[in-house]
Amino acid sequence: MLCRTSQTGKPTGLIALGCATALLGTVWLQADAQSMPPASPGWAAVEQGAKQFVMDTYKLEAPLVTIQPMDSRIKINLCEQDIVFDQPYGNKQSVRARCAQPVWQHFVMVQVKTGLGAQLATVTQTNAVSRQVWVSTQSIKRGTSVQPGMFKTAEITVPAHETRFVSDERELVNTELLRDLPANTPVKMQDLKPAALVRRGQQVTVAVGGEGKGFLITVKAEAQQDGLLGEQIRLKNPDSGRSLTAVVTGVNMARGL
């Protein structure tokens, strides 16, 4: 639109400035509209494929996995072959998508829900059942020996085929964690391993004798190796210097052979 002047035919300074600003604003708006890229035609395939890759790799249900949107300025062409997905650098928060025709690769960010909330997010899925399981009452670090009070029972909804959750408190006895466990997270059998009840260098109470032998004495000995429940270990009597073999029966306790 042309700018009008005053009736005298001489535009004032304010009118001229306003006219120039309006014209420049129109140009900028048009340029912005032209620079906004359309949605990349290949994004849908990348998003769906990356999500399926994460679900298959970590055995997760669809509600637990979200692929973060990419910058709309990044153009992803349709791939004429199957897109290959992997995690080459061990980063579980990203997935690489590669295409051979045309050649391109892009990284997408992944968000995975964890903990008890993640299990409850699967409530609406089919073939789900309610199970009584043990969940952490606090955040527990990897390598921690399980102690009373670290876990409590909770009823959660899980896939019917999922049977790896710990459901019996006895399965927690004499174990330690293989991974960090956030608070309110159901514990699975693969999260645990037998804990060493005797550590090398510790003082161990060794029972010698027992039923059928008519006597029972206890001695203190130094463990020469770590030992799990029921394992044979070597010990050394600090007074006599003699070595002996015993079976681990509890925390810093053993039975002589």
SULCORNOR-V127935 format. One record per backbone hydrogen bond with DSSP energy under -1.0 kcal/mol. CO is the residue of the C=O (numbers start at 0). NH is the residue of the N-H. If there is no record, write none. Layout:
# SULCORNOR-V127935
CO_NH / CO_NH
This chain:
# SULCORNOR-V127935
5_8 / 11_15 / 12_16 / 13_17 / 14_18 / 15_19 / 16_20 / 17_21 / 18_22 / 19_23 / 20_24 / 21_25 / 22_26 / 23_27 / 24_28 / 25_29 / 26_30 / 27_31 / 28_32 / 29_33 / 30_34 / 31_35 / 39_42 / 41_45 / 42_46 / 43_47 / 44_48 / 45_49 / 46_50 / 47_51 / 48_52 / 49_53 / 50_54 / 51_55 / 52_56 / 53_57 / 54_59 / 60_63 / 61_64 / 63_112 / 65_110 / 70_73 / 75_41 / 83_97 / 85_95 / 86_89 / 90_93 / 92_109 / 94_107 / 95_85 / 96_105 / 97_83 / 98_103 / 100_79 / 103_98 / 105_96 / 107_94 / 108_67 / 110_65 / 114_118 / 115_119 / 116_120 / 118_121 / 119_122 / 121_124 / 126_159 / 128_157 / 130_155 / 132_153 / 133_186 / 134_151 / 135_183 / 139_180 / 140_143 / 143_176 / 146_149 / 149_136 / 151_134 / 153_132 / 155_130 / 157_128 / 158_161 / 163_188 / 165_133 / 167_170 / 168_171 / 173_194 / 174_145 / 175_192 / 176_142 / 180_139 / 183_115 / 184_135 / 186_165 / 187_190 / 188_191 / 190_177 / 192_175 / 196_251 / 197_226 / 198_201 / 201_222 / 203_220 / 204_253 / 205_218 / 206_255 / 207_216 / 209_212 / 214_209 / 216_207 / 218_205 / 220_203 / 221_235 / 222_200 / 226_196 / 226_197 / 227_230 / 230_247 / 232_245 / 233_223 / 234_243 / 235_221 / 236_240 / 241_236 / 243_234 / 244_256 / 245_232 / 246_254 / 247_229 / 249_252 / 251_204 / 252_248 / 252_249 / 253_206 / 254_246
